[in-house]
């Protein structure tokens, strides 16, 4: 028949379909079977059946992919989403909140992604949430000596498949990994155990348990920043600065009391090294250590 281009491609134009169907009709009229003629032309006979039904309906043009899904939104739902945008868009400021707003009001029940898709198709833009004010980082205390064994960081890391957590203690200056405790619980007990191991490893346990100022211990235990500032200006300094995030184990009274009990007044002749240039930029155990600074 003069066709040498090989099998018919997956998508062809309407006039190509009409030409192929005409060739099949001519071949059948000359004594060919429909299936044999289809195989000769390189097209599936089931495909020809679909084309024949569509030709009888007067439409051989390609249709949009996806057919007619039963879960497609209705014109009324689209209009309801647009009405929600006009009434609540400036207040909710988010397509997620707008979707829940429609459900609570009983106006339209669609997913968050559907609301976003409709608004995008209609070129409607929500204002979005306003930017948050940056959180002021807590500065390093003036009495901090920036050298090893004066500023430690600690934090928990989770291993969910093993149902375990690990708390580690690191020296922020030397980056030395001091101690690790793997446990099934997360409490102040594990924090105290990790710090005890770290003190033993660095030979500071006896020094930490030595006699210290009662006023300093009371200020540390109570978390009295004003009293602590007064004492440090007179040379009554803690042994270490411990930093971590705002986890409940770090904020607990037991942890504060433990660290307060491990304080002492160092030699007044100890020199001071320069303070760190970027407060709050240190990392420990995969977490930022910038929100809470606990003295020890």
Residue pairs with C-beta under 8 A, 6 or more apart in sequence:
1 23
1 27
1 40
1 41
3 41
3 42
6 42
7 42
7 43
8 16
8 20
8 41
8 42
8 43
8 47
11 62
12 20
13 62
14 60
14 61
14 62
17 51
17 55
17 60
18 55
18 60
20 41
20 43
20 48
20 51
21 48
21 51
21 52
21 55
23 37
23 41
24 34
24 37
24 38
24 41
24 48
27 36
27 37
27 40
28 34
28 37
32 40
34 45
34 48
35 45
38 44
38 45
38 48
39 45
51 60
54 60
73 110
73 114
73 118
77 108
77 110
78 118
80 102
80 107
80 108
81 98
81 102
81 108
81 110
81 114
81 115
81 118
81 119
82 118
82 119
82 122
82 124
83 107
84 98
84 101
84 102
84 107
84 108
84 115
85 98
85 119
85 124
85 126
88 98
88 101
89 98
89 124
89 126
89 127
90 127
92 98
92 101
92 126
93 126
93 127
93 128
93 129
94 126
94 128
94 129
95 112
95 115
95 116
95 119
95 126
96 112
96 115
98 115
98 126
99 110
99 111
99 112
99 114
99 115
100 112
102 108
102 109
102 110
102 115
103 109
119 125
119 126
135 291
137 279
137 280
137 290
138 279
138 280
138 290
138 291
138 292
138 293
139 279
140 241
140 275
140 276
140 279
140 293
141 232
141 241
141 293
141 295
142 232
142 275
143 232
143 237
143 238
144 150
144 151
144 241
144 275
145 270
145 271
145 272
145 273
146 173
146 273
146 274
146 275
146 276
147 173
147 273
148 171
148 173
148 174
148 176
149 171
149 202
149 204
149 240
150 173
150 240
150 241
151 171
151 172
151 173
151 240
151 241
151 243
152 169
152 170
152 171
152 172
152 178
152 195
152 198
152 240
152 241
152 242
152 243
152 296
153 169
153 170
153 171
153 172
153 242
153 243
153 244
153 282
153 284
153 285
153 289
154 167
154 168
154 169
154 170
154 191
154 194
154 195
154 242
154 243
154 244
154 250
154 284
154 285
155 167
155 168
155 244
155 245
155 247
155 284
155 285
155 286
155 287
155 289
156 165
156 166
156 167
156 186
156 190
156 247
156 249
156 285
157 165
157 166
157 167
157 168
157 285
157 286
157 287
158 164
158 165
159 165
159 166
163 184
164 182
164 183
164 184
165 182
165 183
165 184
165 185
165 186
165 190
166 180
166 181
166 182
166 183
167 180
167 181
167 183
167 186
167 190
167 191
167 194
167 249
168 177
168 178
168 179
168 180
168 181
168 194
168 284
168 285
169 177
169 178
169 179
169 180
169 194
169 195
169 197
169 198
170 176
170 177
170 178
170 284
170 285
171 178
172 243
172 282
172 284
172 289
178 197
178 198
178 201
178 202
179 194
179 195
179 197
179 198
179 201
180 194
181 190
181 193
181 194
181 197
183 190
186 247
186 249
187 249
187 252
188 249
188 252
188 254
188 255
188 258
189 254
190 249
191 249
191 250
191 255
191 258
192 254
192 255
192 258
195 242
195 258
195 259
195 262
196 205
199 205
199 208
199 262
204 239
207 239
207 264
208 239
208 240
208 262
208 263
208 264
208 296
209 262
210 264
211 264
212 263
212 264
212 265
213 231
213 236
213 263
213 265
215 227
215 231
215 236
216 228
216 231
216 236
216 238
216 263
216 265
217 260
217 261
217 263
218 224
218 227
218 260
219 227
219 228
219 231
220 228
220 238
220 256
220 259
220 260
220 263
220 295
220 296
221 256
221 257
221 260
221 261
223 256
228 295
232 238
235 265
235 268
236 265
237 265
237 266
238 263
238 264
238 295
238 296
239 262
239 263
239 264
239 266
239 296
240 295
240 296
241 293
241 294
241 295
241 296
242 259
242 293
242 294
242 295
242 296
243 282
243 284
243 289
243 290
243 292
243 293
243 294
244 250
244 284
244 289
244 292
244 294
245 287
245 288
245 289
245 290
245 291
245 292
246 291
246 292
249 255
250 292
250 294
251 292
255 294
256 294
259 294
259 295
259 296
260 296
262 296
263 295
263 296
276 282
279 290
280 288
280 289
280 290
281 290
282 289
282 290
283 289
